[in-house]
Amino acid sequence: MGKITLLSSLTLFTCVGGTAFAGEQGSLVDIPVTKVYLPTRGYDDNDAIEVVVEGELPNPCYTLGKTIVGPVINNTFMVRQLAWRNIEGACGTGDLIEDPVPFTSVGSIGQLPMGEYRVQFTNDNGSNLKAFNVQRAEAKYIDNFGYAAIQTVDAQEIYYEGDEVFVTLNGIWTSKCQILKKPIEVDRDGDLFIVLPILAHQDPLCEKTSAPFAEKVSLGRLTSGTYLVHSRSRGGKAIYRPFQVWPRVK
């Protein structure tokens, strides 16, 4: 997620300040960001901080580009989403009907010193701000806890109100002594669920291995809306999985 997909026939130009720059077959434009997911707490000054953005491309004539984080003004990070607008064939006639294409993308903020910060993004409702804080790390290592090596998070695209929402963490055991701390900690921050797959036992003398595992985690029963799972993983990584909860049709 978050990588620019380039068309081989495009002539590229620099994009500055939200302006669309035309190429031979298209242009690079800003796309409104519907939603931003970012834990308001829980980051340390040795974490690699990321922001997850959600939105819709207007139609299939757009190709998702890069999520831009910056510039930074008074501890506020400006977040923008870029996309390529194709102008060849049917895309150039203006006759293509509106057919939104949902997207989720990730932008990198990086490591920050302890303090209070904000991200700013623009959508159809105007400019929006989301605050978050960074604390001093309790350990010199990347992770304050020993996390399992999570590879993916599986979830249904759509759940319904009243149903219990389960997601599955898929990972790799790297030692025969490893087990997960139970119950797995889940910290809810509004529409964001932060899952902490903490290892309960690590023995440096234990035999090494490489074995897959899958662990089912309950997020409870949720009201209708869009949500994101943010699972911590080893080495300061985070794995993301969006999903929706729809009202139940009676």
PyRosetta script that sets phi, psi and omega in degrees:
from pyrosetta import init, pose_from_sequence

init()
pose = pose_from_sequence("MGKITLLSSLTLFTCVGGTAFAGEQGSLVDIPVTKVYLPTRGYDDNDAIEVVVEGELPNPCYTLGKTIVGPVINNTFMVRQLAWRNIEGACGTGDLIEDPVPFTSVGSIGQLPMGEYRVQFTNDNGSNLKAFNVQRAEAKYIDNFGYAAIQTVDAQEIYYEGDEVFVTLNGIWTSKCQILKKPIEVDRDGDLFIVLPILAHQDPLCEKTSAPFAEKVSLGRLTSGTYLVHSRSRGGKAIYRPFQVWPRVK")
pose.set_psi(1, 149.4)
pose.set_omega(1, 172.2)
pose.set_phi(2, 85.7)
pose.set_psi(2, 5.5)
pose.set_omega(2, 178.9)
pose.set_phi(3, -98.0)
pose.set_psi(3, 141.9)
pose.set_omega(3, 177.8)
pose.set_phi(4, -72.5)
pose.set_psi(4, 129.5)
pose.set_omega(4, 173.8)
pose.set_phi(5, -97.3)
pose.set_psi(5, 118.5)
pose.set_omega(5, -173.8)
pose.set_phi(6, -102.9)
pose.set_psi(6, 139.5)
pose.set_omega(6, 172.4)
pose.set_phi(7, -86.7)
pose.set_psi(7, 137.6)
pose.set_omega(7, -172.9)
pose.set_phi(8, -61.0)
pose.set_psi(8, -25.9)
pose.set_omega(8, -176.5)
pose.set_phi(9, -91.3)
pose.set_psi(9, 1.9)
pose.set_omega(9, -177.4)
pose.set_phi(10, -75.9)
pose.set_psi(10, 138.6)
pose.set_omega(10, 166.7)
pose.set_phi(11, -97.7)
pose.set_psi(11, 120.6)
pose.set_omega(11, -170.0)
pose.set_phi(12, -93.0)
pose.set_psi(12, 145.3)
pose.set_omega(12, 174.3)
pose.set_phi(13, -131.1)
pose.set_psi(13, 165.6)
pose.set_omega(13, 176.7)
pose.set_phi(14, -76.8)
pose.set_psi(14, 141.8)
pose.set_omega(14, 177.9)
pose.set_phi(15, -108.3)
pose.set_psi(15, 124.2)
pose.set_omega(15, -177.6)
pose.set_phi(16, -132.5)
pose.set_psi(16, 131.7)
pose.set_omega(16, 169.4)
pose.set_phi(17, 64.1)
pose.set_psi(17, 24.9)
pose.set_omega(17, 173.3)
pose.set_phi(18, 87.2)
pose.set_psi(18, 3.7)
pose.set_omega(18, -179.2)
pose.set_phi(19, -81.4)
pose.set_psi(19, 142.8)
pose.set_omega(19, 175.6)
pose.set_phi(20, -83.1)
pose.set_psi(20, 129.3)
pose.set_omega(20, 179.1)
pose.set_phi(21, -112.7)
pose.set_psi(21, 123.1)
pose.set_omega(21, -173.8)
pose.set_phi(22, -81.9)
pose.set_psi(22, 145.4)
pose.set_omega(22, 170.3)
pose.set_phi(23, -117.1)
pose.set_psi(23, -169.9)
pose.set_omega(23, -177.7)
pose.set_phi(24, -64.8)
pose.set_psi(24, -36.9)
pose.set_omega(24, -174.7)
pose.set_phi(25, -120.5)
pose.set_psi(25, 8.1)
pose.set_omega(25, -178.5)
pose.set_phi(26, 176.3)
pose.set_psi(26, -172.2)
pose.set_omega(26, -178.2)
pose.set_phi(27, -144.2)
pose.set_psi(27, 156.6)
pose.set_omega(27, 179.1)
pose.set_phi(28, -99.5)
pose.set_psi(28, 121.8)
pose.set_omega(28, -173.0)
pose.set_phi(29, -131.2)
pose.set_psi(29, 160.9)
pose.set_omega(29, 174.2)
pose.set_phi(30, -84.2)
pose.set_psi(30, 139.5)
pose.set_omega(30, 178.3)
pose.set_phi(31, -114.3)
pose.set_psi(31, 133.0)
pose.set_omega(31, 177.6)
pose.set_phi(32, -57.8)
pose.set_psi(32, 140.7)
pose.set_omega(32, 177.6)
pose.set_phi(33, -97.7)
pose.set_psi(33, 116.3)
pose.set_omega(33, -178.3)
pose.set_phi(34, -70.2)
pose.set_psi(34, -40.5)
pose.set_omega(34, -171.8)
pose.set_phi(35, -152.0)
pose.set_psi(35, 148.3)
pose.set_omega(35, 174.3)
pose.set_phi(36, -124.2)
pose.set_psi(36, 130.7)
pose.set_omega(36, 176.1)
pose.set_phi(37, -107.9)
pose.set_psi(37, 125.8)
pose.set_omega(37, 179.1)
pose.set_phi(38, -159.8)
pose.set_psi(38, 123.2)
pose.set_omega(38, 178.2)
pose.set_phi(39, -57.2)
pose.set_psi(39, 131.2)
pose.set_omega(39, 179.1)
pose.set_phi(40, -76.3)
pose.set_psi(40, -16.2)
pose.set_omega(40, 179.4)
pose.set_phi(41, -148.4)
pose.set_psi(41, 167.1)
pose.set_omega(41, 175.8)
pose.set_phi(42, 105.1)
pose.set_psi(42, -9.9)
pose.set_omega(42, 177.3)
pose.set_phi(43, -86.1)
pose.set_psi(43, 143.9)
pose.set_omega(43, 174.3)
pose.set_phi(44, -112.4)
pose.set_psi(44, 167.6)
pose.set_omega(44, -176.0)
pose.set_phi(45, -75.4)
pose.set_psi(45, 3.5)
pose.set_omega(45, 172.6)
pose.set_phi(46, -114.1)
pose.set_psi(46, 10.9)
pose.set_omega(46, 178.4)
pose.set_phi(47, -85.8)
pose.set_psi(47, 147.7)
pose.set_omega(47, 170.1)
pose.set_phi(48, -88.4)
pose.set_psi(48, 99.9)
pose.set_omega(48, -171.8)
pose.set_phi(49, -82.9)
pose.set_psi(49, 135.2)
pose.set_omega(49, 178.3)
pose.set_phi(50, -128.6)
pose.set_psi(50, 155.0)
pose.set_omega(50, 175.0)
pose.set_phi(51, -121.1)
pose.set_psi(51, 135.0)
pose.set_omega(51, 179.8)
pose.set_phi(52, -106.2)
pose.set_psi(52, 127.3)
pose.set_omega(52, -179.4)
pose.set_phi(53, -114.0)
pose.set_psi(53, 152.6)
pose.set_omega(53, -178.2)
pose.set_phi(54, -134.8)
pose.set_psi(54, 144.7)
pose.set_omega(54, 178.8)
pose.set_phi(55, -175.5)
pose.set_psi(55, -163.0)
pose.set_omega(55, -179.8)
pose.set_phi(56, -137.0)
pose.set_psi(56, 130.8)
pose.set_omega(56, 167.2)
pose.set_phi(57, -74.5)
pose.set_psi(57, 141.3)
pose.set_omega(57, -175.0)
pose.set_phi(58, -58.1)
pose.set_psi(58, -36.4)
pose.set_omega(58, -179.6)
pose.set_phi(59, -167.0)
pose.set_psi(59, 175.7)
pose.set_omega(59, -176.9)
pose.set_phi(60, -65.5)
pose.set_psi(60, -5.2)
pose.set_omega(60, 176.3)
pose.set_phi(61, -75.3)
pose.set_psi(61, -7.8)
pose.set_omega(61, 179.4)
pose.set_phi(62, -103.5)
pose.set_psi(62, 139.7)
pose.set_omega(62, 174.9)
pose.set_phi(63, -116.0)
pose.set_psi(63, 128.2)
pose.set_omega(63, -176.1)
pose.set_phi(64, -60.2)
pose.set_psi(64, 134.1)
pose.set_omega(64, 177.2)
pose.set_phi(65, -108.8)
pose.set_psi(65, -149.7)
pose.set_omega(65, -173.5)
pose.set_phi(66, -88.2)
pose.set_psi(66, 147.5)
pose.set_omega(66, 170.4)
pose.set_phi(67, -87.7)
pose.set_psi(67, 118.9)
pose.set_omega(67, -176.6)
pose.set_phi(68, -97.4)
pose.set_psi(68, 128.5)
pose.set_omega(68, 175.1)
pose.set_phi(69, -116.5)
pose.set_psi(69, 112.2)
pose.set_omega(69, -178.1)
pose.set_phi(70, 131.1)
pose.set_psi(70, 161.1)
pose.set_omega(70, 4.9)
pose.set_phi(71, -73.3)
pose.set_psi(71, 175.7)
pose.set_omega(71, 179.4)
pose.set_phi(72, -111.8)
pose.set_psi(72, 123.9)
pose.set_omega(72, -179.5)
pose.set_phi(73, -129.2)
pose.set_psi(73, 118.1)
pose.set_omega(73, 179.4)
pose.set_phi(74, 51.8)
pose.set_psi(74, 50.1)
pose.set_omega(74, 179.0)
pose.set_phi(75, 63.7)
pose.set_psi(75, 19.9)
pose.set_omega(75, 176.6)
pose.set_phi(76, -113.0)
pose.set_psi(76, 123.2)
pose.set_omega(76, -179.4)
pose.set_phi(77, -95.4)
pose.set_psi(77, 124.1)
pose.set_omega(77, 176.7)
pose.set_phi(78, -81.2)
pose.set_psi(78, 129.2)
pose.set_omega(78, -178.5)
pose.set_phi(79, -115.1)
pose.set_psi(79, 127.0)
pose.set_omega(79, 179.2)
pose.set_phi(80, -132.9)
pose.set_psi(80, 150.0)
pose.set_omega(80, 176.1)
pose.set_phi(81, -116.4)
pose.set_psi(81, 125.7)
pose.set_omega(81, 179.1)
pose.set_phi(82, -101.8)
pose.set_psi(82, 154.9)
pose.set_omega(82, 175.8)
pose.set_phi(83, -150.8)
pose.set_psi(83, 152.0)
pose.set_omega(83, 174.7)
pose.set_phi(84, -91.3)
pose.set_psi(84, 129.5)
pose.set_omega(84, 176.6)
pose.set_phi(85, -100.3)
pose.set_psi(85, 110.5)
pose.set_omega(85, 179.6)
pose.set_phi(86, -77.5)
pose.set_psi(86, 139.1)
pose.set_omega(86, -179.8)
pose.set_phi(87, -122.8)
pose.set_psi(87, 19.1)
pose.set_omega(87, 178.1)
pose.set_phi(88, -90.3)
pose.set_psi(88, 155.5)
pose.set_omega(88, 172.8)
pose.set_phi(89, 54.7)
pose.set_psi(89, -132.8)
pose.set_omega(89, -179.0)
pose.set_phi(90, -62.1)
pose.set_psi(90, -26.1)
pose.set_omega(90, -179.5)
pose.set_phi(91, -71.0)
pose.set_psi(91, -19.6)
pose.set_omega(91, -179.1)
pose.set_phi(92, -93.0)
pose.set_psi(92, -9.8)
pose.set_omega(92, -176.6)
pose.set_phi(93, -85.1)
pose.set_psi(93, -21.1)
pose.set_omega(93, -177.2)
pose.set_phi(94, 82.9)
pose.set_psi(94, 3.6)
pose.set_omega(94, -176.5)
pose.set_phi(95, -91.9)
pose.set_psi(95, -6.9)
pose.set_omega(95, -177.6)
pose.set_phi(96, -68.4)
pose.set_psi(96, 128.4)
pose.set_omega(96, -179.4)
pose.set_phi(97, -70.5)
pose.set_psi(97, 156.1)
pose.set_omega(97, 177.2)
pose.set_phi(98, -67.8)
pose.set_psi(98, 124.7)
pose.set_omega(98, -176.9)
pose.set_phi(99, -144.7)
pose.set_psi(99, 81.4)
pose.set_omega(99, -172.2)
pose.set_phi(100, -57.3)
pose.set_psi(100, 142.3)
pose.set_omega(100, 178.1)
pose.set_phi(101, -117.6)
pose.set_psi(101, 106.6)
pose.set_omega(101, -179.2)
pose.set_phi(102, -63.4)
pose.set_psi(102, 147.3)
pose.set_omega(102, 176.4)
pose.set_phi(103, -143.2)
pose.set_psi(103, 155.5)
pose.set_omega(103, 169.9)
pose.set_phi(104, -131.4)
pose.set_psi(104, 133.8)
pose.set_omega(104, -176.9)
pose.set_phi(105, -140.9)
pose.set_psi(105, 161.2)
pose.set_omega(105, -176.6)
pose.set_phi(106, -123.1)
pose.set_psi(106, 132.6)
pose.set_omega(106, 175.0)
pose.set_phi(107, -117.8)
pose.set_psi(107, 146.8)
pose.set_omega(107, -176.4)
pose.set_phi(108, -97.8)
pose.set_psi(108, 129.9)
pose.set_omega(108, 171.8)
pose.set_phi(109, -99.2)
pose.set_psi(109, -36.4)
pose.set_omega(109, 179.3)
pose.set_phi(110, 90.5)
pose.set_psi(110, -166.6)
pose.set_omega(110, 179.9)
pose.set_phi(111, -81.3)
pose.set_psi(111, 142.4)
pose.set_omega(111, -179.2)
pose.set_phi(112, -132.1)
pose.set_psi(112, 148.0)
pose.set_omega(112, 172.8)
pose.set_phi(113, -69.7)
pose.set_psi(113, 160.5)
pose.set_omega(113, 179.8)
pose.set_phi(114, -53.8)
pose.set_psi(114, 135.9)
pose.set_omega(114, 179.3)
pose.set_phi(115, 161.4)
pose.set_psi(115, -177.5)
pose.set_omega(115, 178.5)
pose.set_phi(116, -102.9)
pose.set_psi(116, 134.5)
pose.set_omega(116, -176.1)
pose.set_phi(117, -137.1)
pose.set_psi(117, 169.2)
pose.set_omega(117, 175.9)
pose.set_phi(118, -143.4)
pose.set_psi(118, 155.4)
pose.set_omega(118, 167.0)
pose.set_phi(119, -116.0)
pose.set_psi(119, 145.4)
pose.set_omega(119, -180.0)
pose.set_phi(120, -123.2)
pose.set_psi(120, 132.9)
pose.set_omega(120, 179.0)
pose.set_phi(121, -142.8)
pose.set_psi(121, 161.0)
pose.set_omega(121, -175.7)
pose.set_phi(122, -121.0)
pose.set_psi(122, 134.4)
pose.set_omega(122, 172.6)
pose.set_phi(123, -139.1)
pose.set_psi(123, -162.6)
pose.set_omega(123, -175.9)
pose.set_phi(124, -64.9)
pose.set_psi(124, -18.8)
pose.set_omega(124, 178.9)
pose.set_phi(125, -92.5)
pose.set_psi(125, 6.5)
pose.set_omega(125, 179.1)
pose.set_phi(126, 101.0)
pose.set_psi(126, -155.4)
pose.set_omega(126, -177.5)
pose.set_phi(127, -83.9)
pose.set_psi(127, 137.7)
pose.set_omega(127, -178.2)
pose.set_phi(128, -127.2)
pose.set_psi(128, 147.7)
pose.set_omega(128, 178.6)
pose.set_phi(129, -123.0)
pose.set_psi(129, 141.9)
pose.set_omega(129, 175.1)
pose.set_phi(130, -134.9)
pose.set_psi(130, 124.2)
pose.set_omega(130, -176.0)
pose.set_phi(131, -93.5)
pose.set_psi(131, 150.2)
pose.set_omega(131, 172.2)
pose.set_phi(132, -151.7)
pose.set_psi(132, 161.0)
pose.set_omega(132, 179.6)
pose.set_phi(133, -127.5)
pose.set_psi(133, 158.1)
pose.set_omega(133, 178.9)
pose.set_phi(134, -125.0)
pose.set_psi(134, 128.6)
pose.set_omega(134, -179.9)
pose.set_phi(135, -104.1)
pose.set_psi(135, 163.9)
pose.set_omega(135, 175.2)
pose.set_phi(136, -72.9)
pose.set_psi(136, 133.9)
pose.set_omega(136, -178.0)
pose.set_phi(137, -65.9)
pose.set_psi(137, 141.9)
pose.set_omega(137, 178.3)
pose.set_phi(138, -80.0)
pose.set_psi(138, -16.5)
pose.set_omega(138, -179.7)
pose.set_phi(139, -132.2)
pose.set_psi(139, 162.2)
pose.set_omega(139, 179.9)
pose.set_phi(140, -80.6)
pose.set_psi(140, -10.8)
pose.set_omega(140, -176.8)
pose.set_phi(141, -85.3)
pose.set_psi(141, 170.1)
pose.set_omega(141, -179.5)
pose.set_phi(142, -62.3)
pose.set_psi(142, -41.9)
pose.set_omega(142, -177.7)
pose.set_phi(143, -110.3)
pose.set_psi(143, 135.2)
pose.set_omega(143, 173.3)
pose.set_phi(144, -69.9)
pose.set_psi(144, -27.3)
pose.set_omega(144, 177.5)
pose.set_phi(145, -117.1)
pose.set_psi(145, 159.9)
pose.set_omega(145, 171.5)
pose.set_phi(146, -85.0)
pose.set_psi(146, 107.9)
pose.set_omega(146, -178.9)
pose.set_phi(147, -94.0)
pose.set_psi(147, 151.3)
pose.set_omega(147, 173.0)
pose.set_phi(148, -69.1)
pose.set_psi(148, 158.2)
pose.set_omega(148, -179.9)
pose.set_phi(149, -83.9)
pose.set_psi(149, 83.8)
pose.set_omega(149, -179.2)
pose.set_phi(150, -78.6)
pose.set_psi(150, 134.0)
pose.set_omega(150, -179.5)
pose.set_phi(151, -103.0)
pose.set_psi(151, -43.7)
pose.set_omega(151, -178.9)
pose.set_phi(152, -146.6)
pose.set_psi(152, 162.5)
pose.set_omega(152, 171.7)
pose.set_phi(153, -122.7)
pose.set_psi(153, 120.9)
pose.set_omega(153, 178.6)
pose.set_phi(154, -95.5)
pose.set_psi(154, 135.5)
pose.set_omega(154, 176.2)
pose.set_phi(155, -153.1)
pose.set_psi(155, 154.8)
pose.set_omega(155, 172.9)
pose.set_phi(156, -68.5)
pose.set_psi(156, 153.7)
pose.set_omega(156, 175.0)
pose.set_phi(157, -68.2)
pose.set_psi(157, -37.1)
pose.set_omega(157, -174.3)
pose.set_phi(158, -135.8)
pose.set_psi(158, 132.0)
pose.set_omega(158, 170.1)
pose.set_phi(159, -117.2)
pose.set_psi(159, 171.0)
pose.set_omega(159, 179.2)
pose.set_phi(160, -122.2)
pose.set_psi(160, 146.9)
pose.set_omega(160, 178.3)
pose.set_phi(161, -54.2)
pose.set_psi(161, 138.3)
pose.set_omega(161, -179.8)
pose.set_phi(162, 97.8)
pose.set_psi(162, -23.3)
pose.set_omega(162, 178.5)
pose.set_phi(163, -87.6)
pose.set_psi(163, 145.5)
pose.set_omega(163, 174.5)
pose.set_phi(164, -75.7)
pose.set_psi(164, 131.5)
pose.set_omega(164, -177.7)
pose.set_phi(165, -91.3)
pose.set_psi(165, 120.7)
pose.set_omega(165, 175.8)
pose.set_phi(166, -115.3)
pose.set_psi(166, 140.6)
pose.set_omega(166, 170.6)
pose.set_phi(167, -125.6)
pose.set_psi(167, 159.6)
pose.set_omega(167, -178.0)
pose.set_phi(168, -121.3)
pose.set_psi(168, 125.1)
pose.set_omega(168, 174.5)
pose.set_phi(169, -87.9)
pose.set_psi(169, 124.4)
pose.set_omega(169, 177.0)
pose.set_phi(170, -109.8)
pose.set_psi(170, 125.4)
pose.set_omega(170, -176.7)
pose.set_phi(171, -147.2)
pose.set_psi(171, -170.6)
pose.set_omega(171, -178.1)
pose.set_phi(172, -128.2)
pose.set_psi(172, 125.7)
pose.set_omega(172, 168.7)
pose.set_phi(173, -75.3)
pose.set_psi(173, 135.6)
pose.set_omega(173, 177.5)
pose.set_phi(174, -112.0)
pose.set_psi(174, 0.7)
pose.set_omega(174, 178.0)
pose.set_phi(175, -149.9)
pose.set_psi(175, 145.8)
pose.set_omega(175, -179.5)
pose.set_phi(176, -72.4)
pose.set_psi(176, -10.8)
pose.set_omega(176, 178.8)
pose.set_phi(177, -90.2)
pose.set_psi(177, -8.6)
pose.set_omega(177, -171.5)
pose.set_phi(178, -75.8)
pose.set_psi(178, 134.4)
pose.set_omega(178, 169.3)
pose.set_phi(179, -140.9)
pose.set_psi(179, 161.4)
pose.set_omega(179, -179.9)
pose.set_phi(180, -92.5)
pose.set_psi(180, 141.7)
pose.set_omega(180, 172.7)
pose.set_phi(181, -65.1)
pose.set_psi(181, 130.3)
pose.set_omega(181, -178.1)
pose.set_phi(182, -117.9)
pose.set_psi(182, 142.8)
pose.set_omega(182, -7.5)
pose.set_phi(183, -71.2)
pose.set_psi(183, 155.0)
pose.set_omega(183, 177.3)
pose.set_phi(184, -65.3)
pose.set_psi(184, 131.5)
pose.set_omega(184, -177.0)
pose.set_phi(185, -73.7)
pose.set_psi(185, 132.8)
pose.set_omega(185, 176.1)
pose.set_phi(186, -129.2)
pose.set_psi(186, 120.2)
pose.set_omega(186, -179.9)
pose.set_phi(187, -109.1)
pose.set_psi(187, 115.5)
pose.set_omega(187, 179.3)
pose.set_phi(188, -90.1)
pose.set_psi(188, 131.0)
pose.set_omega(188, 178.8)
pose.set_phi(189, -127.7)
pose.set_psi(189, 79.4)
pose.set_omega(189, -176.1)
pose.set_phi(190, 69.8)
pose.set_psi(190, -117.4)
pose.set_omega(190, -179.0)
pose.set_phi(191, -94.5)
pose.set_psi(191, 13.0)
pose.set_omega(191, -179.6)
pose.set_phi(192, -116.2)
pose.set_psi(192, 130.7)
pose.set_omega(192, 176.5)
pose.set_phi(193, -110.3)
pose.set_psi(193, 118.8)
pose.set_omega(193, -179.7)
pose.set_phi(194, -101.5)
pose.set_psi(194, 114.3)
pose.set_omega(194, -176.1)
pose.set_phi(195, -102.7)
pose.set_psi(195, 130.1)
pose.set_omega(195, -176.3)
pose.set_phi(196, -115.3)
pose.set_psi(196, 93.0)
pose.set_omega(196, 179.7)
pose.set_phi(197, -81.7)
pose.set_psi(197, 78.1)
pose.set_omega(197, -174.4)
pose.set_phi(198, -82.0)
pose.set_psi(198, 134.5)
pose.set_omega(198, 176.5)
pose.set_phi(199, -77.1)
pose.set_psi(199, 131.9)
pose.set_omega(199, -176.9)
pose.set_phi(200, -87.0)
pose.set_psi(200, -22.4)
pose.set_omega(200, -177.4)
pose.set_phi(201, -148.1)
pose.set_psi(201, 127.1)
pose.set_omega(201, 174.4)
pose.set_phi(202, -135.4)
pose.set_psi(202, 126.3)
pose.set_omega(202, 179.1)
pose.set_phi(203, -123.8)
pose.set_psi(203, 114.2)
pose.set_omega(203, -177.7)
pose.set_phi(204, -61.6)
pose.set_psi(204, -18.0)
pose.set_omega(204, 180.0)
pose.set_phi(205, -92.3)
pose.set_psi(205, -3.3)
pose.set_omega(205, -176.9)
pose.set_phi(206, -72.1)
pose.set_psi(206, 151.6)
pose.set_omega(206, -178.8)
pose.set_phi(207, -64.5)
pose.set_psi(207, 133.8)
pose.set_omega(207, 178.7)
pose.set_phi(208, -74.8)
pose.set_psi(208, 152.1)
pose.set_omega(208, 179.3)
pose.set_phi(209, -153.4)
pose.set_psi(209, 176.9)
pose.set_omega(209, 172.0)
pose.set_phi(210, -145.7)
pose.set_psi(210, 95.4)
pose.set_omega(210, -174.5)
pose.set_phi(211, -134.2)
pose.set_psi(211, 133.7)
pose.set_omega(211, -179.7)
pose.set_phi(212, -76.1)
pose.set_psi(212, 155.1)
pose.set_omega(212, 172.7)
pose.set_phi(213, -146.0)
pose.set_psi(213, 159.4)
pose.set_omega(213, 176.1)
pose.set_phi(214, -135.3)
pose.set_psi(214, 130.6)
pose.set_omega(214, -177.3)
pose.set_phi(215, -127.7)
pose.set_psi(215, 123.3)
pose.set_omega(215, -178.9)
pose.set_phi(216, -86.3)
pose.set_psi(216, 134.2)
pose.set_omega(216, -176.8)
pose.set_phi(217, -129.7)
pose.set_psi(217, 133.2)
pose.set_omega(217, 178.1)
pose.set_phi(218, -90.9)
pose.set_psi(218, 135.0)
pose.set_omega(218, 173.6)
pose.set_phi(219, -105.1)
pose.set_psi(219, 3.4)
pose.set_omega(219, 178.5)
pose.set_phi(220, 87.4)
pose.set_psi(220, -165.3)
pose.set_omega(220, 179.2)
pose.set_phi(221, -104.3)
pose.set_psi(221, 126.7)
pose.set_omega(221, -169.3)
pose.set_phi(222, -118.6)
pose.set_psi(222, 153.1)
pose.set_omega(222, 172.5)
pose.set_phi(223, -78.2)
pose.set_psi(223, 166.8)
pose.set_omega(223, -177.8)
pose.set_phi(224, -62.8)
pose.set_psi(224, 144.2)
pose.set_omega(224, -179.8)
pose.set_phi(225, 155.7)
pose.set_psi(225, -177.2)
pose.set_omega(225, 175.7)
pose.set_phi(226, -107.9)
pose.set_psi(226, 141.1)
pose.set_omega(226, -174.1)
pose.set_phi(227, -136.9)
pose.set_psi(227, 165.9)
pose.set_omega(227, 176.6)
pose.set_phi(228, -138.5)
pose.set_psi(228, 135.1)
pose.set_omega(228, 171.4)
pose.set_phi(229, -95.4)
pose.set_psi(229, 129.1)
pose.set_omega(229, 177.2)
pose.set_phi(230, -119.3)
pose.set_psi(230, 104.0)
pose.set_omega(230, -179.6)
pose.set_phi(231, -101.7)
pose.set_psi(231, 127.8)
pose.set_omega(231, 173.8)
pose.set_phi(232, -71.4)
pose.set_psi(232, 152.5)
pose.set_omega(232, 178.4)
pose.set_phi(233, -142.8)
pose.set_psi(233, 172.9)
pose.set_omega(233, -176.4)
pose.set_phi(234, -65.0)
pose.set_psi(234, 148.5)
pose.set_omega(234, 175.7)
pose.set_phi(235, 76.3)
pose.set_psi(235, 23.6)
pose.set_omega(235, 178.3)
pose.set_phi(236, 78.9)
pose.set_psi(236, 8.7)
pose.set_omega(236, -179.6)
pose.set_phi(237, -82.0)
pose.set_psi(237, 158.6)
pose.set_omega(237, 172.0)
pose.set_phi(238, -132.4)
pose.set_psi(238, 142.3)
pose.set_omega(238, 178.1)
pose.set_phi(239, -114.7)
pose.set_psi(239, 135.8)
pose.set_omega(239, -173.6)
pose.set_phi(240, -119.2)
pose.set_psi(240, 148.0)
pose.set_omega(240, 175.4)
pose.set_phi(241, -152.4)
pose.set_psi(241, 112.6)
pose.set_omega(241, 176.7)
pose.set_phi(242, -83.9)
pose.set_psi(242, 155.8)
pose.set_omega(242, 172.8)
pose.set_phi(243, -157.4)
pose.set_psi(243, 168.5)
pose.set_omega(243, -179.1)
pose.set_phi(244, -124.2)
pose.set_psi(244, 151.7)
pose.set_omega(244, 171.1)
pose.set_phi(245, -119.9)
pose.set_psi(245, 123.9)
pose.set_omega(245, -177.7)
pose.set_phi(246, -104.5)
pose.set_psi(246, 150.7)
pose.set_omega(246, 172.8)
pose.set_phi(247, -62.1)
pose.set_psi(247, 144.4)
pose.set_omega(247, 178.3)
pose.set_phi(248, -79.9)
pose.set_psi(248, 128.0)
pose.set_omega(248, -179.7)
pose.set_phi(249, -75.8)
pose.set_psi(249, 127.2)
pose.set_omega(249, -177.8)
pose.set_phi(250, -94.7)
pose.dump_pdb("model.pdb")
